[in-house]
């Protein structure tokens, strides 16, 4: 009987832990003056301060001559167009938090938000 009670308590503890972990994942990181880092061929080529007032595009050309057009708009960043075959990066939603990067594997491009938590 004690073994069943211990197992039950362990299962309940794991469920509570998973629920708390889920809240942190769903809530995400708060951004205070978030910055996006743009990497091409594994090298950081640009750091962009994300602001709700920004609205511009720029091109990133990798060592093989492949081009991604990046858009920065209203505190978010994304890929507007790319000459890669699959266009996964173009179809990835624009990001503003540090939860998920945008990656274009064929063009060796990564866009990652460098989030800072509130103090």
Backbone as XML, in Angstrom:
<?xml version="1.0"?>
<chain id="A" units="angstrom">
  <residue number="1" name="UNK">
    <atom name="N" x="0.821" y="-1.196" z="0.000"/>
    <atom name="CA" x="0.000" y="0.000" z="0.000"/>
    <atom name="C" x="0.864" y="1.257" z="0.000"/>
  </residue>
  <residue number="2" name="UNK">
    <atom name="N" x="1.972" y="1.248" z="0.738"/>
    <atom name="CA" x="2.842" y="2.415" z="0.792"/>
    <atom name="C" x="3.469" y="2.705" z="-0.571"/>
  </residue>
  <residue number="3" name="UNK">
    <atom name="N" x="3.750" y="1.637" z="-1.303"/>
    <atom name="CA" x="4.347" y="1.828" z="-2.628"/>
    <atom name="C" x="3.356" y="2.514" z="-3.570"/>
  </residue>
  <residue number="4" name="UNK">
    <atom name="N" x="2.095" y="2.139" z="-3.501"/>
    <atom name="CA" x="1.072" y="2.770" z="-4.339"/>
    <atom name="C" x="0.883" y="4.235" z="-3.944"/>
  </residue>
  <residue number="5" name="UNK">
    <atom name="N" x="0.910" y="4.522" z="-2.679"/>
    <atom name="CA" x="0.765" y="5.889" z="-2.197"/>
    <atom name="C" x="1.940" y="6.753" z="-2.670"/>
  </residue>
  <residue number="6" name="UNK">
    <atom name="N" x="3.143" y="6.216" z="-2.590"/>
    <atom name="CA" x="4.338" y="6.932" z="-3.046"/>
    <atom name="C" x="4.279" y="7.179" z="-4.549"/>
  </residue>
  <residue number="7" name="UNK">
    <atom name="N" x="3.863" y="6.174" z="-5.295"/>
    <atom name="CA" x="3.732" y="6.314" z="-6.741"/>
    <atom name="C" x="2.686" y="7.363" z="-7.097"/>
  </residue>
  <residue number="8" name="UNK">
    <atom name="N" x="1.581" y="7.374" z="-6.389"/>
    <atom name="CA" x="0.516" y="8.357" z="-6.621"/>
    <atom name="C" x="1.024" y="9.773" z="-6.350"/>
  </residue>
  <residue number="9" name="UNK">
    <atom name="N" x="1.751" y="9.962" z="-5.261"/>
    <atom name="CA" x="2.302" y="11.279" z="-4.919"/>
    <atom name="C" x="3.314" y="11.710" z="-5.980"/>
  </residue>
  <residue number="10" name="UNK">
    <atom name="N" x="4.132" y="10.777" z="-6.445"/>
    <atom name="CA" x="5.111" y="11.087" z="-7.476"/>
    <atom name="C" x="4.430" y="11.512" z="-8.777"/>
  </residue>
  <residue number="11" name="UNK">
    <atom name="N" x="3.394" y="10.826" z="-9.160"/>
    <atom name="CA" x="2.656" y="11.164" z="-10.381"/>
    <atom name="C" x="2.016" y="12.542" z="-10.257"/>
  </residue>
  <residue number="12" name="UNK">
    <atom name="N" x="1.417" y="12.829" z="-9.118"/>
    <atom name="CA" x="0.802" y="14.147" z="-8.893"/>
    <atom name="C" x="1.869" y="15.249" z="-8.950"/>
  </residue>
  <residue number="13" name="UNK">
    <atom name="N" x="3.017" y="14.993" z="-8.348"/>
    <atom name="CA" x="4.106" y="15.976" z="-8.370"/>
    <atom name="C" x="4.582" y="16.224" z="-9.799"/>
  </residue>
  <residue number="14" name="UNK">
    <atom name="N" x="4.703" y="15.172" z="-10.602"/>
    <atom name="CA" x="5.112" y="15.330" z="-11.995"/>
    <atom name="C" x="4.086" y="16.112" z="-12.807"/>
  </residue>
  <residue number="15" name="UNK">
    <atom name="N" x="2.817" y="15.872" z="-12.549"/>
    <atom name="CA" x="1.756" y="16.603" z="-13.247"/>
    <atom name="C" x="1.809" y="18.090" z="-12.888"/>
  </residue>
  <residue number="16" name="UNK">
    <atom name="N" x="1.984" y="18.399" z="-11.618"/>
    <atom name="CA" x="2.084" y="19.794" z="-11.179"/>
    <atom name="C" x="3.317" y="20.451" z="-11.802"/>
  </residue>
  <residue number="17" name="UNK">
    <atom name="N" x="4.444" y="19.747" z="-11.800"/>
    <atom name="CA" x="5.666" y="20.276" z="-12.401"/>
    <atom name="C" x="5.465" y="20.545" z="-13.893"/>
  </residue>
  <residue number="18" name="UNK">
    <atom name="N" x="4.834" y="19.615" z="-14.606"/>
    <atom name="CA" x="4.582" y="19.785" z="-16.041"/>
    <atom name="C" x="3.658" y="20.969" z="-16.301"/>
  </residue>
  <residue number="19" name="UNK">
    <atom name="N" x="2.665" y="21.159" z="-15.440"/>
    <atom name="CA" x="1.745" y="22.290" z="-15.606"/>
    <atom name="C" x="2.470" y="23.616" z="-15.411"/>
  </residue>
  <residue number="20" name="UNK">
    <atom name="N" x="3.330" y="23.697" z="-14.409"/>
    <atom name="CA" x="4.095" y="24.922" z="-14.165"/>
    <atom name="C" x="5.053" y="25.181" z="-15.326"/>
  </residue>
  <residue number="21" name="UNK">
    <atom name="N" x="5.732" y="24.155" z="-15.783"/>
    <atom name="CA" x="6.632" y="24.296" z="-16.917"/>
    <atom name="C" x="5.864" y="24.749" z="-18.159"/>
  </residue>
  <residue number="22" name="UNK">
    <atom name="N" x="4.684" y="24.206" z="-18.371"/>
    <atom name="CA" x="3.842" y="24.609" z="-19.493"/>
    <atom name="C" x="3.463" y="26.078" z="-19.439"/>
  </residue>
  <residue number="23" name="UNK">
    <atom name="N" x="3.184" y="26.574" z="-18.243"/>
    <atom name="CA" x="2.863" y="27.999" z="-18.105"/>
    <atom name="C" x="4.034" y="28.870" z="-18.528"/>
  </residue>
  <residue number="24" name="UNK">
    <atom name="N" x="5.237" y="28.502" z="-18.142"/>
    <atom name="CA" x="6.411" y="29.279" z="-18.532"/>
    <atom name="C" x="6.615" y="29.244" z="-20.041"/>
  </residue>
  <residue number="25" name="UNK">
    <atom name="N" x="6.397" y="28.104" z="-20.649"/>
    <atom name="CA" x="6.587" y="27.988" z="-22.094"/>
    <atom name="C" x="5.532" y="28.800" z="-22.837"/>
  </residue>
  <residue number="26" name="UNK">
    <atom name="N" x="4.277" y="28.694" z="-22.436"/>
    <atom name="CA" x="3.202" y="29.413" z="-23.104"/>
    <atom name="C" x="3.334" y="30.916" z="-22.901"/>
  </residue>
  <residue number="27" name="UNK">
    <atom name="N" x="3.691" y="31.316" z="-21.700"/>
    <atom name="CA" x="3.810" y="32.739" z="-21.403"/>
    <atom name="C" x="4.949" y="33.367" z="-22.187"/>
  </residue>
  <residue number="28" name="UNK">
    <atom name="N" x="6.045" y="32.648" z="-22.355"/>
    <atom name="CA" x="7.187" y="33.170" z="-23.093"/>
    <atom name="C" x="7.987" y="34.151" z="-22.274"/>
  </residue>
  <residue number="29" name="UNK">
    <atom name="N" x="8.951" y="34.745" z="-22.921"/>
    <atom name="CA" x="9.807" y="35.709" z="-22.258"/>
    <atom name="C" x="9.301" y="37.114" z="-22.533"/>
  </residue>
  <residue number="30" name="UNK">
    <atom name="N" x="9.323" y="37.947" z="-21.520"/>
    <atom name="CA" x="8.981" y="39.357" z="-21.692"/>
    <atom name="C" x="10.152" y="40.050" z="-22.371"/>
  </residue>
  <residue number="31" name="UNK">
    <atom name="N" x="9.837" y="40.938" z="-23.298"/>
    <atom name="CA" x="10.874" y="41.650" z="-24.015"/>
    <atom name="C" x="10.944" y="43.076" z="-23.505"/>
  </residue>
  <residue number="32" name="UNK">
    <atom name="N" x="12.129" y="43.490" z="-23.139"/>
    <atom name="CA" x="12.381" y="44.878" z="-22.783"/>
    <atom name="C" x="13.454" y="45.378" z="-23.737"/>
  </residue>
  <residue number="33" name="UNK">
    <atom name="N" x="13.054" y="46.150" z="-24.723"/>
    <atom name="CA" x="14.040" y="46.620" z="-25.682"/>
    <atom name="C" x="14.703" y="45.474" z="-26.400"/>
  </residue>
  <residue number="34" name="UNK">
    <atom name="N" x="13.900" y="44.528" z="-26.899"/>
    <atom name="CA" x="14.433" y="43.337" z="-27.540"/>
    <atom name="C" x="15.289" y="43.663" z="-28.750"/>
  </residue>
  <residue number="35" name="UNK">
    <atom name="N" x="16.264" y="42.802" z="-28.986"/>
    <atom name="CA" x="17.134" y="42.950" z="-30.136"/>
    <atom name="C" x="17.128" y="41.649" z="-30.916"/>
  </residue>
  <residue number="36" name="UNK">
    <atom name="N" x="17.161" y="41.782" z="-32.222"/>
    <atom name="CA" x="17.250" y="40.625" z="-33.095"/>
    <atom name="C" x="18.667" y="40.535" z="-33.628"/>
  </residue>
  <residue number="37" name="UNK">
    <atom name="N" x="19.224" y="39.352" z="-33.589"/>
    <atom name="CA" x="20.527" y="39.101" z="-34.185"/>
    <atom name="C" x="20.317" y="38.330" z="-35.471"/>
  </residue>
  <residue number="38" name="UNK">
    <atom name="N" x="20.964" y="38.791" z="-36.535"/>
    <atom name="CA" x="20.870" y="38.136" z="-37.834"/>
    <atom name="C" x="22.217" y="37.475" z="-38.116"/>
  </residue>
  <residue number="39" name="UNK">
    <atom name="N" x="22.175" y="36.165" z="-38.360"/>
    <atom name="CA" x="23.382" y="35.393" z="-38.628"/>
    <atom name="C" x="23.337" y="34.886" z="-40.065"/>
  </residue>
  <residue number="40" name="UNK">
    <atom name="N" x="24.458" y="34.989" z="-40.742"/>
    <atom name="CA" x="24.599" y="34.432" z="-42.084"/>
    <atom name="C" x="25.874" y="33.613" z="-42.111"/>
  </residue>
  <residue number="41" name="UNK">
    <atom name="N" x="25.775" y="32.397" z="-42.588"/>
    <atom name="CA" x="26.918" y="31.476" z="-42.617"/>
    <atom name="C" x="27.559" y="31.335" z="-41.241"/>
  </residue>
  <residue number="42" name="UNK">
    <atom name="N" x="26.737" y="31.347" z="-40.178"/>
    <atom name="CA" x="27.206" y="31.141" z="-38.815"/>
    <atom name="C" x="27.832" y="32.360" z="-38.159"/>
  </residue>
  <residue number="43" name="UNK">
    <atom name="N" x="27.824" y="33.486" z="-38.830"/>
    <atom name="CA" x="28.447" y="34.699" z="-38.306"/>
    <atom name="C" x="27.389" y="35.790" z="-38.105"/>
  </residue>
  <residue number="44" name="UNK">
    <atom name="N" x="27.416" y="36.426" z="-36.924"/>
    <atom name="CA" x="26.461" y="37.514" z="-36.687"/>
    <atom name="C" x="26.846" y="38.684" z="-37.586"/>
  </residue>
  <residue number="45" name="UNK">
    <atom name="N" x="25.896" y="39.086" z="-38.434"/>
    <atom name="CA" x="26.188" y="40.169" z="-39.366"/>
    <atom name="C" x="25.453" y="41.465" z="-39.021"/>
  </residue>
  <residue number="46" name="UNK">
    <atom name="N" x="24.432" y="41.330" z="-38.168"/>
    <atom name="CA" x="23.660" y="42.533" z="-37.845"/>
    <atom name="C" x="22.874" y="42.315" z="-36.559"/>
  </residue>
  <residue number="47" name="UNK">
    <atom name="N" x="22.788" y="43.374" z="-35.759"/>
    <atom name="CA" x="21.948" y="43.380" z="-34.574"/>
    <atom name="C" x="20.954" y="44.519" z="-34.744"/>
  </residue>
  <residue number="48" name="UNK">
    <atom name="N" x="19.691" y="44.208" z="-34.557"/>
    <atom name="CA" x="18.627" y="45.177" z="-34.803"/>
    <atom name="C" x="17.826" y="45.390" z="-33.534"/>
  </residue>
  <residue number="49" name="UNK">
    <atom name="N" x="17.728" y="46.622" z="-33.103"/>
    <atom name="CA" x="16.891" y="46.972" z="-31.963"/>
    <atom name="C" x="15.445" y="47.024" z="-32.465"/>
  </residue>
  <residue number="50" name="UNK">
    <atom name="N" x="14.577" y="46.212" z="-31.887"/>
    <atom name="CA" x="13.185" y="46.160" z="-32.332"/>
    <atom name="C" x="12.372" y="47.235" z="-31.633"/>
  </residue>
  <residue number="51" name="UNK">
    <atom name="N" x="11.700" y="48.025" z="-32.432"/>
    <atom name="CA" x="10.889" y="49.127" z="-31.917"/>
    <atom name="C" x="9.550" y="49.116" z="-32.640"/>
  </residue>
  <residue number="52" name="UNK">
    <atom name="N" x="8.460" y="49.478" z="-31.944"/>
    <atom name="CA" x="7.154" y="49.515" z="-32.604"/>
    <atom name="C" x="7.090" y="50.527" z="-33.746"/>
  </residue>
  <residue number="53" name="UNK">
    <atom name="N" x="8.026" y="51.479" z="-33.789"/>
    <atom name="CA" x="8.008" y="52.521" z="-34.815"/>
    <atom name="C" x="8.765" y="52.118" z="-36.083"/>
  </residue>
  <residue number="54" name="UNK">
    <atom name="N" x="9.499" y="51.017" z="-36.052"/>
    <atom name="CA" x="10.324" y="50.621" z="-37.199"/>
    <atom name="C" x="9.480" y="50.031" z="-38.319"/>
  </residue>
  <residue number="55" name="UNK">
    <atom name="N" x="9.914" y="50.316" z="-39.550"/>
    <atom name="CA" x="9.261" y="49.767" z="-40.736"/>
    <atom name="C" x="10.245" y="49.870" z="-41.905"/>
  </residue>
  <residue number="56" name="UNK">
    <atom name="N" x="11.046" y="48.810" z="-42.120"/>
    <atom name="CA" x="12.011" y="48.828" z="-43.214"/>
    <atom name="C" x="12.391" y="47.403" z="-43.598"/>
  </residue>
  <residue number="57" name="UNK">
    <atom name="N" x="13.047" y="47.270" z="-44.736"/>
    <atom name="CA" x="13.544" y="45.983" z="-45.211"/>
    <atom name="C" x="15.031" y="46.115" z="-45.545"/>
  </residue>
  <residue number="58" name="UNK">
    <atom name="N" x="15.719" y="44.987" z="-45.559"/>
    <atom name="CA" x="17.109" y="44.945" z="-46.011"/>
    <atom name="C" x="17.405" y="43.538" z="-46.518"/>
  </residue>
  <residue number="59" name="UNK">
    <atom name="N" x="18.434" y="43.423" z="-47.340"/>
    <atom name="CA" x="18.813" y="42.133" z="-47.914"/>
    <atom name="C" x="20.028" y="41.560" z="-47.201"/>
  </residue>
  <residue number="60" name="UNK">
    <atom name="N" x="20.026" y="40.234" z="-47.069"/>
    <atom name="CA" x="21.181" y="39.497" z="-46.549"/>
    <atom name="C" x="21.609" y="38.535" z="-47.647"/>
  </residue>
  <residue number="61" name="UNK">
    <atom name="N" x="22.856" y="38.673" z="-48.074"/>
    <atom name="CA" x="23.404" y="37.808" z="-49.113"/>
    <atom name="C" x="24.483" y="36.934" z="-48.477"/>
  </residue>
  <residue number="62" name="UNK">
    <atom name="N" x="24.344" y="35.615" z="-48.634"/>
    <atom name="CA" x="25.343" y="34.718" z="-48.031"/>
    <atom name="C" x="26.538" y="34.541" z="-48.969"/>
  </residue>
  <residue number="63" name="UNK">
    <atom name="N" x="27.494" y="33.731" z="-48.543"/>
    <atom name="CA" x="28.740" y="33.541" z="-49.304"/>
    <atom name="C" x="28.502" y="32.907" z="-50.673"/>
  </residue>
  <residue number="64" name="UNK">
    <atom name="N" x="27.376" y="32.178" z="-50.811"/>
    <atom name="CA" x="27.050" y="31.542" z="-52.088"/>
    <atom name="C" x="26.232" y="32.450" z="-53.006"/>
  </residue>
  <residue number="65" name="UNK">
    <atom name="N" x="25.966" y="33.683" z="-52.560"/>
    <atom name="CA" x="25.194" y="34.625" z="-53.365"/>
    <atom name="C" x="23.686" y="34.493" z="-53.205"/>
  </residue>
  <residue number="66" name="UNK">
    <atom name="N" x="23.223" y="33.657" z="-52.286"/>
    <atom name="CA" x="21.785" y="33.496" z="-52.037"/>
    <atom name="C" x="21.288" y="34.669" z="-51.193"/>
  </residue>
  <residue number="67" name="UNK">
    <atom name="N" x="20.077" y="35.153" z="-51.497"/>
    <atom name="CA" x="19.566" y="36.379" z="-50.883"/>
    <atom name="C" x="18.267" y="36.122" z="-50.124"/>
  </residue>
  <residue number="68" name="UNK">
    <atom name="N" x="18.192" y="36.694" z="-48.905"/>
    <atom name="CA" x="16.960" y="36.751" z="-48.128"/>
    <atom name="C" x="16.650" y="38.229" z="-47.900"/>
  </residue>
  <residue number="69" name="UNK">
    <atom name="N" x="15.402" y="38.608" z="-48.098"/>
    <atom name="CA" x="14.976" y="39.972" z="-47.785"/>
    <atom name="C" x="14.288" y="39.939" z="-46.429"/>
  </residue>
  <residue number="70" name="UNK">
    <atom name="N" x="14.824" y="40.705" z="-45.489"/>
    <atom name="CA" x="14.335" y="40.736" z="-44.115"/>
    <atom name="C" x="13.444" y="41.960" z="-43.942"/>
  </residue>
  <residue number="71" name="UNK">
    <atom name="N" x="12.343" y="41.788" z="-43.225"/>
    <atom name="CA" x="11.450" y="42.905" z="-42.928"/>
    <atom name="C" x="11.406" y="43.126" z="-41.417"/>
  </residue>
  <residue number="72" name="UNK">
    <atom name="N" x="11.511" y="44.382" z="-41.032"/>
    <atom name="CA" x="11.366" y="44.798" z="-39.639"/>
    <atom name="C" x="10.161" y="45.726" z="-39.613"/>
  </residue>
  <residue number="73" name="UNK">
    <atom name="N" x="9.149" y="45.345" z="-38.832"/>
    <atom name="CA" x="7.919" y="46.132" z="-38.838"/>
    <atom name="C" x="7.206" y="46.005" z="-37.493"/>
  </residue>
  <residue number="74" name="UNK">
    <atom name="N" x="6.925" y="47.132" z="-36.888"/>
    <atom name="CA" x="6.145" y="47.219" z="-35.654"/>
    <atom name="C" x="6.670" y="46.297" z="-34.557"/>
  </residue>
  <residue number="75" name="UNK">
    <atom name="N" x="7.976" y="46.295" z="-34.345"/>
    <atom name="CA" x="8.569" y="45.511" z="-33.270"/>
    <atom name="C" x="8.744" y="44.038" z="-33.566"/>
  </residue>
  <residue number="76" name="UNK">
    <atom name="N" x="8.528" y="43.635" z="-34.812"/>
    <atom name="CA" x="8.700" y="42.236" z="-35.215"/>
    <atom name="C" x="9.677" y="42.160" z="-36.376"/>
  </residue>
  <residue number="77" name="UNK">
    <atom name="N" x="10.235" y="40.975" z="-36.578"/>
    <atom name="CA" x="11.160" y="40.750" z="-37.681"/>
    <atom name="C" x="10.803" y="39.438" z="-38.357"/>
  </residue>
  <residue number="78" name="UNK">
    <atom name="N" x="10.979" y="39.404" z="-39.680"/>
    <atom name="CA" x="10.672" y="38.191" z="-40.424"/>
    <atom name="C" x="11.367" y="38.202" z="-41.771"/>
  </residue>
  <residue number="79" name="UNK">
    <atom name="N" x="11.134" y="37.153" z="-42.547"/>
    <atom name="CA" x="11.700" y="37.054" z="-43.885"/>
    <atom name="C" x="10.592" y="37.348" z="-44.880"/>
  </residue>
  <residue number="80" name="UNK">
    <atom name="N" x="10.810" y="38.398" z="-45.679"/>
    <atom name="CA" x="9.821" y="38.811" z="-46.676"/>
    <atom name="C" x="9.913" y="37.953" z="-47.934"/>
  </residue>
  <residue number="81" name="UNK">
    <atom name="N" x="11.146" y="37.696" z="-48.384"/>
    <atom name="CA" x="11.343" y="36.849" z="-49.562"/>
    <atom name="C" x="12.709" y="36.181" z="-49.473"/>
  </residue>
  <residue number="82" name="UNK">
    <atom name="N" x="12.838" y="35.073" z="-50.204"/>
    <atom name="CA" x="14.100" y="34.329" z="-50.212"/>
    <atom name="C" x="14.198" y="33.554" z="-51.515"/>
  </residue>
  <residue number="83" name="UNK">
    <atom name="N" x="15.427" y="33.359" z="-51.975"/>
    <atom name="CA" x="15.604" y="32.569" z="-53.190"/>
    <atom name="C" x="15.942" y="31.107" z="-52.887"/>
  </residue>
  <residue number="84" name="UNK">
    <atom name="N" x="15.494" y="30.638" z="-51.723"/>
    <atom name="CA" x="15.661" y="29.231" z="-51.375"/>
    <atom name="C" x="14.507" y="28.428" z="-51.997"/>
  </residue>
  <residue number="85" name="UNK">
    <atom name="N" x="14.682" y="27.120" z="-52.165"/>
    <atom name="CA" x="13.644" y="26.334" z="-52.840"/>
    <atom name="C" x="12.383" y="26.082" z="-52.007"/>
  </residue>
  <residue number="86" name="UNK">
    <atom name="N" x="12.494" y="25.973" z="-50.689"/>
    <atom name="CA" x="11.330" y="25.553" z="-49.902"/>
    <atom name="C" x="10.518" y="26.686" z="-49.284"/>
  </residue>
  <residue number="87" name="UNK">
    <atom name="N" x="11.085" y="27.863" z="-49.112"/>
    <atom name="CA" x="10.396" y="29.059" z="-48.595"/>
    <atom name="C" x="9.835" y="28.876" z="-47.174"/>
  </residue>
  <residue number="88" name="UNK">
    <atom name="N" x="10.406" y="27.955" z="-46.400"/>
    <atom name="CA" x="9.950" y="27.769" z="-45.022"/>
    <atom name="C" x="10.170" y="29.044" z="-44.221"/>
  </residue>
  <residue number="89" name="UNK">
    <atom name="N" x="11.299" y="29.698" z="-44.446"/>
    <atom name="CA" x="11.597" y="30.926" z="-43.704"/>
    <atom name="C" x="10.597" y="32.035" z="-44.023"/>
  </residue>
  <residue number="90" name="UNK">
    <atom name="N" x="10.145" y="32.108" z="-45.258"/>
    <atom name="CA" x="9.169" y="33.129" z="-45.664"/>
    <atom name="C" x="7.816" y="32.841" z="-45.019"/>
  </residue>
  <residue number="91" name="UNK">
    <atom name="N" x="7.483" y="31.563" z="-44.886"/>
    <atom name="CA" x="6.196" y="31.171" z="-44.311"/>
    <atom name="C" x="6.204" y="31.103" z="-42.787"/>
  </residue>
  <residue number="92" name="UNK">
    <atom name="N" x="7.361" y="31.290" z="-42.161"/>
    <atom name="CA" x="7.444" y="31.326" z="-40.703"/>
    <atom name="C" x="6.914" y="32.677" z="-40.229"/>
  </residue>
  <residue number="93" name="UNK">
    <atom name="N" x="6.013" y="32.693" z="-39.246"/>
    <atom name="CA" x="5.491" y="33.983" z="-38.759"/>
    <atom name="C" x="6.607" y="34.879" z="-38.240"/>
  </residue>
  <residue number="94" name="UNK">
    <atom name="N" x="6.409" y="36.178" z="-38.393"/>
    <atom name="CA" x="7.387" y="37.147" z="-37.884"/>
    <atom name="C" x="7.475" y="37.005" z="-36.367"/>
  </residue>
  <residue number="95" name="UNK">
    <atom name="N" x="8.662" y="37.247" z="-35.821"/>
    <atom name="CA" x="8.894" y="36.996" z="-34.406"/>
    <atom name="C" x="9.189" y="38.290" z="-33.658"/>
  </residue>
  <residue number="96" name="UNK">
    <atom name="N" x="8.874" y="38.260" z="-32.361"/>
    <atom name="CA" x="9.172" y="39.403" z="-31.494"/>
    <atom name="C" x="9.601" y="38.938" z="-30.101"/>
  </residue>
  <residue number="97" name="UNK">
    <atom name="N" x="9.680" y="37.635" z="-29.909"/>
    <atom name="CA" x="10.111" y="37.101" z="-28.612"/>
    <atom name="C" x="11.216" y="36.084" z="-28.826"/>
  </residue>
  <residue number="98" name="UNK">
    <atom name="N" x="11.782" y="35.614" z="-27.765"/>
    <atom name="CA" x="12.908" y="34.696" z="-27.851"/>
    <atom name="C" x="12.527" y="33.230" z="-27.879"/>
  </residue>
  <residue number="99" name="UNK">
    <atom name="N" x="11.290" y="32.920" z="-28.176"/>
    <atom name="CA" x="10.859" y="31.525" z="-28.118"/>
    <atom name="C" x="11.316" y="30.698" z="-29.307"/>
  </residue>
  <residue number="100" name="UNK">
    <atom name="N" x="11.294" y="31.275" z="-30.503"/>
    <atom name="CA" x="11.614" y="30.495" z="-31.687"/>
    <atom name="C" x="12.386" y="31.367" z="-32.674"/>
  </residue>
  <residue number="101" name="UNK">
    <atom name="N" x="13.471" y="30.863" z="-33.219"/>
    <atom name="CA" x="14.187" y="31.620" z="-34.250"/>
    <atom name="C" x="13.545" y="31.407" z="-35.618"/>
  </residue>
  <residue number="102" name="UNK">
    <atom name="N" x="13.938" y="32.216" z="-36.574"/>
    <atom name="CA" x="13.605" y="31.977" z="-37.976"/>
    <atom name="C" x="14.872" y="31.436" z="-38.615"/>
  </residue>
  <residue number="103" name="UNK">
    <atom name="N" x="14.737" y="30.315" z="-39.334"/>
    <atom name="CA" x="15.904" y="29.659" z="-39.917"/>
    <atom name="C" x="15.648" y="29.386" z="-41.392"/>
  </residue>
  <residue number="104" name="UNK">
    <atom name="N" x="16.623" y="29.733" z="-42.217"/>
    <atom name="CA" x="16.618" y="29.361" z="-43.633"/>
    <atom name="C" x="17.845" y="28.478" z="-43.835"/>
  </residue>
  <residue number="105" name="UNK">
    <atom name="N" x="17.646" y="27.175" z="-43.778"/>
    <atom name="CA" x="18.757" y="26.232" z="-43.865"/>
    <atom name="C" x="19.471" y="26.319" z="-45.218"/>
  </residue>
  <residue number="106" name="UNK">
    <atom name="N" x="18.741" y="26.349" z="-46.352"/>
    <atom name="CA" x="19.458" y="26.396" z="-47.638"/>
    <atom name="C" x="20.337" y="27.642" z="-47.795"/>
  </residue>
  <residue number="107" name="UNK">
    <atom name="N" x="19.907" y="28.768" z="-47.215"/>
    <atom name="CA" x="20.658" y="30.015" z="-47.359"/>
    <atom name="C" x="21.530" y="30.342" z="-46.149"/>
  </residue>
  <residue number="108" name="UNK">
    <atom name="N" x="21.584" y="29.434" z="-45.182"/>
    <atom name="CA" x="22.447" y="29.576" z="-44.000"/>
    <atom name="C" x="22.126" y="30.845" z="-43.215"/>
  </residue>
  <residue number="109" name="UNK">
    <atom name="N" x="20.842" y="31.125" z="-43.022"/>
    <atom name="CA" x="20.388" y="32.328" z="-42.325"/>
    <atom name="C" x="19.669" y="31.940" z="-41.043"/>
  </residue>
  <residue number="110" name="UNK">
    <atom name="N" x="19.951" y="32.668" z="-39.962"/>
    <atom name="CA" x="19.240" y="32.500" z="-38.695"/>
    <atom name="C" x="18.926" y="33.888" z="-38.151"/>
  </residue>
  <residue number="111" name="UNK">
    <atom name="N" x="17.689" y="34.071" z="-37.717"/>
    <atom name="CA" x="17.287" y="35.302" z="-37.037"/>
    <atom name="C" x="16.825" y="34.887" z="-35.648"/>
  </residue>
  <residue number="112" name="UNK">
    <atom name="N" x="17.454" y="35.440" z="-34.632"/>
    <atom name="CA" x="17.162" y="35.072" z="-33.235"/>
    <atom name="C" x="16.945" y="36.331" z="-32.414"/>
  </residue>
  <residue number="113" name="UNK">
    <atom name="N" x="15.887" y="36.341" z="-31.625"/>
    <atom name="CA" x="15.633" y="37.453" z="-30.711"/>
    <atom name="C" x="16.456" y="37.233" z="-29.453"/>
  </residue>
  <residue number="114" name="UNK">
    <atom name="N" x="17.179" y="38.240" z="-29.087"/>
    <atom name="CA" x="17.957" y="38.227" z="-27.853"/>
    <atom name="C" x="17.097" y="38.936" z="-26.818"/>
  </residue>
  <residue number="115" name="UNK">
    <atom name="N" x="16.305" y="38.167" z="-26.091"/>
    <atom name="CA" x="15.346" y="38.735" z="-25.140"/>
    <atom name="C" x="15.998" y="39.014" z="-23.811"/>
  </residue>
  <residue number="116" name="UNK">
    <atom name="N" x="15.576" y="40.091" z="-23.186"/>
    <atom name="CA" x="15.996" y="40.408" z="-21.834"/>
    <atom name="C" x="14.770" y="40.381" z="-20.939"/>
  </residue>
  <residue number="117" name="UNK">
    <atom name="N" x="14.881" y="39.702" z="-19.846"/>
    <atom name="CA" x="13.772" y="39.622" z="-18.897"/>
    <atom name="C" x="13.734" y="40.864" z="-18.022"/>
  </residue>
  <residue number="118" name="UNK">
    <atom name="N" x="12.531" y="41.231" z="-17.549"/>
    <atom name="CA" x="12.444" y="42.373" z="-16.653"/>
    <atom name="C" x="13.210" y="42.109" z="-15.359"/>
  </residue>
  <residue number="119" name="UNK">
    <atom name="N" x="13.799" y="43.156" z="-14.800"/>
    <atom name="CA" x="14.568" y="43.013" z="-13.552"/>
    <atom name="C" x="13.714" y="43.304" z="-12.363"/>
  </residue>
</chain>
